[in-house]
């Protein structure tokens, strides 16, 4: 065996940064595989020495890769190995052969190749240890090379790289990009190699072996790959082909992974990895790997330049086309979910069959949960009696903000997915949006009901009308937002007794035609009297707010007499010494279905004094007393306007929630045809 010493030559002095530029250690390892493929190798043998001793932090002692490609003859070792960052290759910097330095400090090379200069086969060995390299005067670093020649004519060429002194095993802190990732583990290495070289393995262009065991395509692929070509026009109207390759994989992952492949010195290499989620894809379809290559992608993409460098608009358009293409693929396959949704929407017990949900999110959540329950219990195919109560209860639980409870107790998600879902709820306010939207919808429904029993065919609602005060007592938000969630409350019986007595004295009487306050056509309702109730509330400032509501009977309009009586009532409260003054506010409401012409004129003039306070008729000064005179139609209209504004804001929030939902946890509950393509970094 002969020996020689050669110097490393380079165009840069920052070798360690240049030669360890990959995102992770497996990406660097793939560069060695790519070199083997470029050398026309048909067989690539990978050896990983696993060691579980405490001194080997990574669990791996060393790695090697050997191919049966053309090798490198001794006469070209200096040019093709020791010249760094030169134009040895037609593309790239010619540094891929040194990617092993991202994994370990010591690289050993052994190669046999036909040397055309000597017309013999050369066998060459050399080792480079980056721990001994001098960054400042790199060109002075000497490398010992052992070589020998043979006249054998057998095709025995090969190229072998061994990596030792792994960075991961150092006792000091190691940069993340130098750590051995999970892809190197015993139970993952074969799948990781297949994941990145499916075309070569499936079509048996290259035989990969790991520790003596061949990677068999039948271990990973369930059926013939599917191919689809899509024409893509970029924002500059340049046309490119996007080539989609769909592989159905043998694994329990039950998800879709998408890989962008870029041209890397003649090899299609995975540059970016994404997860895809959409309701067109459901777990029962199995695991799919989708590989996309195009002349739109170049080697810069593989060299880890950010995909976003294509530009925000271009990236958005590209992702949209990719998602639509994959959607179309799974749409033709996914009949199960589509059929379930069709059956669900046509089911007589489907809660949104005859009425719209409060928000789109509510219906989306309902469909998703119903589908997951269907997987276990076949609810759509079950007895009608089950769906009669199951669907309403499920929808009510969602509307009440119990989404997390459903996933935890009913669907029994795994702890991991439950944690993800809990985090998602915190980030998106999904529960709050659905719950709040349901409340807004319920209030709108109540306003319609209230209008009907006051102004509609009231003969059909005599019982409800006679109990109107009981109904209104539970819907105090009609009198202002600050009464939201406020129950009917009365604590001071002494004050309540005084107010009740005063109400009977001043406000209860029989209307007459002479006083122009008698509403005609109330036959059958004359036994319904005026309705009166009290409510006491402690506001945010610690002040007691006492509300007195006088609801006039159906036959009584508010006229001159009623206005005089409410004035007298307010004055008496103001002058009544037994009623407290300090930190107490009295609000008096006089409400009827109609106001007489006189009352409308009087009320309109009085309200002009208080333009910022709806329906305020008078304000006293000795005590904090406010008097409101109003028609039911005005209250209903004001509440509807407020709810319409809330609905508009809610719609905006609902869209925001869905967008956030897609970004954070698209695999659990996506809109029906909405799709997510999330990059794995």
GUZATI-844564 format. One record per residue (C-alpha): x, y, z; residue in three letters. Coordinates in steps of 0.02 Angstrom, whole numbers, padded with zeros to 5 digits, always signed. Each point is the difference from the previous one (the first is absolute). Layout:
XYZALA
...
This chain:
+00000+00000+00000UNK
+00069+00170-00050UNK
-00020+00162+00097UNK
-00006+00183-00048UNK
-00040+00166+00083UNK
-00113+00130-00080UNK
-00060+00170+00056UNK
-00183+00048+00012UNK
-00037+00143-00118UNK
-00152+00112+00009UNK
-00077+00163-00057UNK
-00060+00040+00175UNK
+00073-00001+00175UNK
-00161-00040+00094UNK
-00002-00187-00030UNK
-00098-00051+00153UNK
-00145+00117-00040UNK
+00003-00043-00185UNK
+00002-00187+00026UNK
-00136-00006+00133UNK
-00135+00104-00081UNK
-00142-00129-00004UNK
-00159+00019+00102UNK
+00031-00161+00095UNK
+00119-00148+00007UNK
-00112-00115-00104UNK
-00005+00128-00140UNK
+00190-00001+00005UNK
+00002-00190-00004UNK
-00114+00003-00153UNK
+00131+00102-00092UNK
+00117-00149+00013UNK
-00137-00111-00071UNK
-00026+00124-00142UNK
+00185-00006-00040UNK
-00012-00189-00014UNK
-00148+00013-00118UNK
+00092+00128-00106UNK
+00145-00124-00011UNK
-00120-00122-00086UNK
-00010-00116+00149UNK
-00123-00144-00007UNK
+00028-00057+00178UNK
+00018+00110+00154UNK
+00045-00082+00165UNK
-00025+00097+00161UNK
+00076-00060+00162UNK
-00045+00078+00168UNK
+00089-00061+00155UNK
-00124+00016+00144UNK
+00068+00010+00176UNK
-00112+00021+00152UNK
+00141+00033+00124UNK
-00007+00157+00106UNK
+00155+00070-00085UNK
-00090+00007-00168UNK
-00132+00135+00022UNK
-00079-00022-00170UNK
-00009-00189+00011UNK
+00101-00007-00162UNK
+00189-00024-00001UNK
+00036+00024-00185UNK
-00077-00006-00173UNK
+00058-00050-00172UNK
-00068-00001-00176UNK
+00072-00099-00144UNK
-00057-00002-00181UNK
+00051-00099-00154UNK
+00014+00154-00108UNK
+00150+00049-00105UNK
+00104+00059+00148UNK
+00139+00129-00007UNK
+00171-00048-00073UNK
+00156+00049+00094UNK
+00055+00120-00138UNK
-00159+00102+00026UNK
-00006-00004+00191UNK
+00077+00172+00019UNK
-00117+00081-00126UNK
-00160-00090+00047UNK
+00022-00019+00188UNK
+00123+00126+00068UNK
-00050+00153-00100UNK
-00143+00076+00097UNK
-00134+00117-00069UNK
+00058-00018-00179UNK
-00101-00031-00158UNK
+00035-00186-00005UNK
-00183-00030-00037UNK
-00107+00083-00132UNK
-00113+00063+00138UNK
+00031+00033+00183UNK
+00163+00039+00088UNK
+00074-00174+00002UNK
-00014-00010+00188UNK
-00125-00142+00021UNK
+00139-00126+00028UNK
+00044+00094+00160UNK
-00177+00001+00074UNK
+00058-00137+00119UNK
+00087+00136+00102UNK
-00171+00058+00059UNK
-00020-00170+00082UNK
+00175-00036+00065UNK
+00175+00071+00010UNK
+00090-00145-00082UNK
-00034-00053-00180UNK
+00087-00153-00074UNK
-00009-00032-00187UNK
+00042-00161-00089UNK
-00029-00017-00186UNK
+00044-00112-00148UNK
-00012+00073-00175UNK
+00071-00022-00173UNK
+00139+00126-00026UNK
+00003+00043-00185UNK
+00169+00085+00021UNK
+00085-00164+00048UNK
-00129-00116-00079UNK
-00008-00091+00166UNK
-00116-00011+00149UNK
+00053+00104+00149UNK
-00047-00028+00181UNK
+00012+00156+00106UNK
-00020+00034+00185UNK
+00003+00167+00091UNK
-00068+00079+00157UNK
-00041+00180+00045UNK
-00028+00054+00179UNK
-00081+00171+00016UNK
+00058+00010+00180UNK
+00177+00026-00068UNK
-00044+00123-00139UNK
+00068+00176+00012UNK
-00135+00122-00056UNK
+00123+00140-00026UNK
+00126-00088-00113UNK
-00103-00142-00067UNK
+00103-00019-00158UNK
+00148-00053+00110UNK
-00096-00149+00071UNK
+00077-00162-00062UNK
-00097-00161-00029UNK
+00087-00169-00008UNK
-00059-00109-00144UNK
+00034-00188-00018UNK
-00021-00073-00173UNK
+00039-00152-00104UNK
-00027-00058-00179UNK
-00061-00164-00070UNK
-00022-00067-00176UNK
-00158-00095+00043UNK
-00136+00015-00131UNK
-00145-00049+00113UNK
-00133+00133+00029UNK
+00039+00028+00183UNK
-00012+00189+00011UNK
-00075+00076+00156UNK
+00003+00154+00111UNK
-00014-00014+00188UNK
-00016+00138+00131UNK
+00014-00034+00186UNK
-00049+00133+00128UNK
+00069-00010+00176UNK
+00019+00113+00153UNK
-00181+00054-00016UNK
-00042+00175+00059UNK
-00154-00065+00091UNK
+00110-00104+00116UNK
+00102+00147+00064UNK
-00024+00041+00182UNK
-00014+00186-00033UNK
-00151+00085-00073UNK
-00024-00037-00186UNK
-00088+00104-00132UNK
-00172-00067-00046UNK
+00048-00026-00183UNK
+00141-00119+00055UNK
-00112-00114+00103UNK
-00055-00168-00070UNK
-00187+00012-00027UNK
-00127-00140+00023UNK
+00015-00053-00183UNK
+00163-00091+00045UNK
-00085-00111+00130UNK
-00006-00187-00031UNK
-00188-00003-00024UNK
-00005+00155-00111UNK
+00153+00001-00112UNK
-00073-00112-00136UNK
-00163+00098-00007UNK
+00096+00164-00003UNK
+00104-00057-00149UNK
-00154-00062-00092UNK
-00088+00164+00038UNK
+00135+00097-00091UNK
+00038-00123-00141UNK
-00167-00083-00042UNK
+00024+00008-00189UNK
+00170-00085+00005UNK
-00060-00135+00122UNK
-00172-00032-00074UNK
+00068-00015-00177UNK
+00150-00101+00063UNK
+00123+00119-00079UNK
+00107-00009+00157UNK
+00014-00134+00133UNK
+00017+00074+00174UNK
+00057-00107+00145UNK
+00011+00053+00182UNK
+00111-00107+00111UNK
-00011-00140-00127UNK
-00190+00004-00022UNK
-00070+00054-00168UNK
-00134+00134+00001UNK
-00147-00083-00087UNK
-00130+00108-00086UNK
-00135-00125+00052UNK
+00032+00047+00181UNK
-00059+00177-00036UNK
-00111+00011-00154UNK
-00175-00074-00012UNK
-00041+00030-00182UNK
+00064+00073-00162UNK
+00044+00185+00020UNK
-00118+00123-00085UNK
+00065+00139-00111UNK
-00078+00166-00047UNK
+00072+00147-00095UNK
-00066+00176+00025UNK
+00045+00153-00103UNK
+00046+00146+00111UNK
+00016+00182-00053UNK
+00097+00108+00119UNK
-00039+00183+00036UNK
+00111+00048-00148UNK
-00104-00113-00114UNK
+00144-00122-00023UNK
-00063-00178-00021UNK
+00069-00149+00098UNK
-00050-00181+00022UNK
-00038-00060+00176UNK
+00022-00189+00010UNK
-00097-00084+00141UNK
+00044-00178+00054UNK
-00120-00080+00127UNK
+00064-00147+00102UNK
-00113-00096+00119UNK
+00110-00053+00144UNK
-00006-00146+00121UNK
-00002+00085+00169UNK
-00120+00041+00140UNK
+00033+00187-00014UNK
-00164+00028-00092UNK
+00046+00170-00068UNK
+00064+00084-00157UNK
+00177+00066-00020UNK
+00047+00109-00147UNK
+00179+00019-00064UNK
+00067+00129-00120UNK
+00145-00071-00100UNK
+00131+00114-00075UNK
+00133-00035-00129UNK
+00165-00027+00089UNK
+00142-00041-00119UNK
-00108-00119-00101UNK
-00092-00076+00149UNK
-00177+00038+00056UNK
+00026+00038+00184UNK
-00130+00043+00130UNK
+00015+00185+00039UNK
-00156+00031+00102UNK
-00120-00108+00098UNK
-00181+00043+00042UNK
-00149-00080+00084UNK
-00164+00008-00094UNK
-00171+00000+00082UNK
-00174+00017-00072UNK
-00169-00075+00025UNK
+00022-00082-00169UNK
+00132-00105+00085UNK
-00054-00110+00145UNK
+00107-00125+00097UNK
-00089-00150-00076UNK
+00087+00042-00164UNK
+00168-00048+00076UNK
+00169+00086-00010UNK
+00055+00087-00158UNK
+00163+00079-00053UNK
-00017+00129-00138UNK
+00158+00050-00094UNK
+00000+00154-00109UNK
+00140+00046-00120UNK
+00008+00140-00126UNK
+00122+00102-00100UNK
-00069+00144+00103UNK
+00108-00065+00143UNK
+00189+00013-00014UNK
+00148-00054+00106UNK
-00013+00158+00105UNK
-00162-00069+00070UNK
+00091-00158+00053UNK
+00141+00103+00075UNK
-00124+00058+00130UNK
-00039+00172-00067UNK
-00170+00042+00071UNK
-00147-00045-00109UNK
-00071+00171+00039UNK
+00141+00074-00106UNK
-00111-00040-00148UNK
-00101+00148+00063UNK
-00156+00005+00107UNK
-00120+00009-00148UNK
+00090-00139-00096UNK
+00011-00112+00152UNK
-00184+00025+00038UNK
-00049-00041-00179UNK
+00113-00154-00006UNK
-00068-00069+00163UNK
-00178+00030-00060UNK
+00030-00101-00159UNK
+00083-00140+00099UNK
-00145-00009+00123UNK
-00131+00001-00138UNK
+00089-00140-00094UNK
+00016-00109+00155UNK
-00180+00041+00046UNK
-00059-00063-00170UNK
+00099-00160+00024UNK
-00076-00040+00170UNK
-00172+00063-00048UNK
-00016-00140-00127UNK
+00054-00127+00132UNK
-00090+00064+00153UNK
-00179-00056-00022UNK
-00022-00051+00180UNK
+00006+00173+00076UNK
-00094+00079-00146UNK
-00138-00130+00011UNK
-00012+00024+00188UNK
-00019+00188-00018UNK
-00134-00022-00133UNK
-00096-00122+00111UNK
+00024+00112+00151UNK
-00063+00157-00088UNK
-00154-00093-00063UNK
-00037-00080+00168UNK
-00166+00063+00071UNK
+00085+00027+00169UNK
+00146+00101-00068UNK
-00008+00159+00106UNK
+00037+00118-00145UNK
-00121-00076-00123UNK
-00129+00138+00020UNK
+00098+00134+00089UNK
+00172+00073-00019UNK
+00135-00025+00132UNK
+00056+00149+00102UNK
+00169-00005-00088UNK
+00083-00104-00135UNK
+00119-00064+00133UNK
-00145-00076+00097UNK
-00058-00103-00149UNK
+00178-00050-00044UNK
+00033-00059+00177UNK
-00166-00094+00004UNK
+00037-00091-00164UNK
+00175-00047+00054UNK
-00054-00065+00169UNK
-00148-00091-00076UNK
+00117-00085-00123UNK
+00120-00053+00138UNK
-00147-00069+00100UNK
-00063-00087-00157UNK
+00165-00092-00011UNK
-00037-00081+00168UNK
-00189-00009+00013UNK
-00077+00018-00176UNK
-00121+00135+00058UNK
-00075+00038-00171UNK
-00041-00182-00027UNK
-00064-00023+00178UNK
-00176+00001+00067UNK
-00094+00164-00023UNK
-00030+00014+00187UNK
+00187+00019+00033UNK
+00022+00142-00124UNK
-00157+00084+00064UNK
+00089+00051+00159UNK
+00183-00026-00047UNK
+00010+00133-00136UNK
-00086+00137+00102UNK
+00104-00040+00154UNK
+00161+00000-00100UNK
-00043+00165-00083UNK
-00051+00076+00168UNK
+00164-00055+00080UNK
+00098+00081-00142UNK
-00103+00160+00010UNK
+00025+00008+00188UNK
+00189-00002-00021UNK
+00029-00180+00055UNK
+00105-00048-00151UNK
+00150-00055+00100UNK
-00109-00106+00113UNK
-00071-00092-00152UNK
+00173-00040-00066UNK
+00060-00054+00171UNK
-00148-00100+00067UNK
-00099-00051-00154UNK
+00131-00026-00135UNK
+00140-00035+00125UNK
+00145+00073-00096UNK
+00176-00052+00046UNK
+00087+00108+00129UNK
+00113+00069-00136UNK
-00143+00051-00115UNK
-00101+00064+00147UNK
+00146+00113+00050UNK
+00012+00061-00178UNK
-00186+00033-00005UNK
+00001+00091+00167UNK
+00143+00109-00062UNK
-00097+00033-00160UNK
-00155+00054+00095UNK
+00105+00125+00097UNK
+00078+00070-00159UNK
-00158+00011-00104UNK
-00141+00039+00123UNK
-00099-00132-00095UNK
-00108-00046+00149UNK
-00034+00183+00039UNK
-00046+00042-00179UNK
-00121-00146-00018UNK
-00074+00029+00174UNK
-00019+00188-00025UNK
-00074-00024-00175UNK
-00127-00120+00072UNK
-00051+00130+00129UNK
-00019+00133-00134UNK
-00106-00119-00104UNK
-00107-00042+00153UNK
-00028+00184+00035UNK
-00052+00032-00179UNK
-00121-00145+00013UNK
-00069+00069+00162UNK
-00028+00171-00079UNK
-00103-00081-00138UNK
-00100-00093+00132UNK
-00025+00158+00102UNK
-00060+00097-00152UNK
-00123-00139-00041UNK
-00080-00009+00172UNK
-00016+00189+00008UNK
-00047+00045-00178UNK
-00045-00165-00082UNK
-00154-00109+00007UNK
-00003+00018+00186UNK
-00154-00107+00026UNK
+00111-00152-00025UNK
+00118+00058+00137UNK
-00119+00054+00138UNK
+00092-00100+00132UNK
+00170+00063-00053UNK
-00065+00178-00009UNK
-00074-00008+00174UNK
+00170-00055+00065UNK
+00100+00128-00098UNK
+00079+00074+00155UNK
+00067-00173+00047UNK
+00075-00016-00173UNK
+00077+00173+00001UNK
+00070-00023+00175UNK
+00114-00134-00071UNK
+00053+00104-00150UNK
+00060+00159+00085UNK
+00128+00031-00139UNK
-00146+00082-00090UNK
+00032+00151+00112UNK
+00186+00014-00033UNK
+00159-00100-00025UNK
+00049+00017+00182UNK
-00146-00114+00043UNK
+00074-00145-00099UNK
+00002-00158+00105UNK
-00089+00095+00141UNK
-00130-00108+00086UNK
-00163+00064+00071UNK
+00051+00061+00172UNK
-00082+00088+00144UNK
+00080+00010+00173UNK
-00074+00152+00091UNK
-00180-00047+00039UNK
-00033+00166+00088UNK
+00043+00102-00154UNK
-00092-00124-00110UNK
-00156+00017+00105UNK
+00005+00190-00011UNK
+00023-00003-00189UNK
-00140-00127-00022UNK
-00120+00106+00103UNK
+00045+00156-00099UNK
-00023-00093-00164UNK
-00174-00055+00049UNK
-00045+00177+00051UNK
+00066+00089-00153UNK
+00010-00118-00148UNK
-00137-00132+00010UNK
-00171+00046-00066UNK
-00123-00036-00140UNK
+00025+00097-00164UNK
-00149+00088-00078UNK
-00046+00064-00171UNK
-00024+00175+00072UNK
+00183+00005+00053UNK
+00056-00056-00175UNK
+00102-00144+00070UNK
-00113-00146-00039UNK
+00059-00116-00138UNK
-00146-00076-00097UNK
-00015-00181-00058UNK
+00063-00082+00159UNK
-00149-00114+00021UNK
+00043-00151+00105UNK
+00149+00089+00079UNK
-00090+00118+00117UNK
+00040-00110+00149UNK
+00187+00031-00026UNK
+00053+00139+00117UNK
+00150+00114+00008UNK
+00160-00095+00040UNK
+00130+00060+00122UNK
+00167-00065+00064UNK
+00154+00062+00093UNK
+00184-00042-00017UNK
+00149+00049+00103UNK
+00180-00006-00065UNK
+00168+00050+00072UNK
+00101+00081-00138UNK
+00188+00005-00024UNK
+00018+00155+00108UNK
-00088-00077+00149UNK
-00157+00102-00034UNK
-00172-00080+00021UNK
-00106+00015-00156UNK
-00186-00027+00031UNK
-00104-00026-00155UNK
-00190+00017+00002UNK
-00085-00064-00158UNK
-00183+00037-00033UNK
-00069-00096-00149UNK
-00169+00070-00052UNK
-00136-00125-00043UNK
-00040-00038-00184UNK
-00151+00115+00002UNK
+00094+00149+00072UNK
+00103+00120-00106UNK
+00113+00128+00082UNK
-00088+00168-00007UNK
-00011+00163+00096UNK
-00064-00084+00157UNK
+00141-00129+00003UNK
+00132+00134-00023UNK
-00074+00101+00143UNK
-00004-00154+00109UNK
+00182-00047-00033UNK
+00049+00180+00037UNK
-00095-00008+00164UNK
+00077-00169+00039UNK
+00176+00066-00030UNK
-00032+00157+00103UNK
-00068-00105+00145UNK
+00156-00109-00004UNK
+00107+00156+00000UNK
-00095+00072+00149UNK
-00022-00163+00096UNK
+00115+00009+00150UNK
-00004-00185+00038UNK
+00086-00042-00162UNK
+00192+00005+00005UNK
+00097+00132-00098UNK
+00185-00040+00023UNK
+00074-00110-00139UNK
-00170-00051-00065UNK
-00067+00026-00175UNK
-00184-00022-00046UNK
-00049-00043-00178UNK
-00185+00008-00042UNK
-00062-00081-00160UNK
-00174+00032-00068UNK
-00028-00117-00148UNK
-00148-00036-00112UNK
-00032-00064-00174UNK
-00057+00174-00057UNK
+00016+00184+00041UNK
-00141+00121-00036UNK
+00034+00147-00117UNK
+00012+00117+00150UNK
+00121-00116+00088UNK
+00108-00020-00154UNK
+00013+00189-00018UNK
+00040+00024+00184UNK
+00125-00142+00007UNK
+00089+00058-00158UNK
+00025+00175+00073UNK
+00062-00067+00166UNK
+00123-00122-00078UNK
+00089+00142-00092UNK
+00072+00053+00169UNK
+00090-00167+00012UNK
+00062-00045-00175UNK
+00129-00125+00065UNK
-00121-00097+00110UNK
-00128-00104-00098UNK
-00181+00019+00058UNK
+00044+00115+00147UNK
-00153+00108+00036UNK
+00048+00091+00160UNK
+00138+00009+00129UNK
-00029+00060+00179UNK
+00128+00095+00103UNK
-00041-00027+00184UNK
+00022-00187-00018UNK
+00087-00091-00140UNK
-00158-00044-00094UNK
-00018-00033-00187UNK
-00167-00022-00088UNK
-00016-00095-00164UNK
-00158+00000-00107UNK
+00006-00116-00149UNK
-00097-00110-00119UNK
+00043-00184-00009UNK
+00036+00019-00186UNK
+00137+00127+00041UNK
+00084-00115+00125UNK
-00008-00145-00121UNK
+00071+00104-00144UNK
+00144+00069+00105UNK
+00046-00174+00062UNK
-00005-00067-00178UNK
+00119+00138-00058UNK
+00121-00040+00140UNK
-00008-00185-00037UNK
+00025+00033-00186UNK
+00159+00095+00042UNK
+00056-00139+00116UNK
-00037-00128-00137UNK
+00108+00097-00122UNK
+00144+00007+00123UNK
-00028-00182+00040UNK
+00008-00047-00183UNK
+00169+00086-00014UNK
+00060-00089+00157UNK
-00069-00165-00065UNK
+00105+00015-00158UNK
+00152+00044+00104UNK
-00028-00152+00111UNK
-00013-00115-00152UNK
+00161+00070-00074UNK
+00091-00026+00165UNK
-00077-00172+00014UNK
+00071-00050-00169UNK
+00174+00059+00047UNK
+00006-00081+00171UNK
-00097-00162-00008UNK
-00070-00032-00171UNK
+00001-00188+00019UNK
-00141-00002+00129UNK
-00135+00117-00061UNK
+00018+00087-00167UNK
-00136+00080-00102UNK
-00070-00128-00120UNK
+00107+00039-00151UNK
+00126+00112+00086UNK
+00178-00062-00008UNK
+00160+00028+00095UNK
+00178-00022-00060UNK
+00115+00023+00150UNK
+00188-00002-00020UNK
+00102-00116+00111UNK
+00163+00083+00048UNK
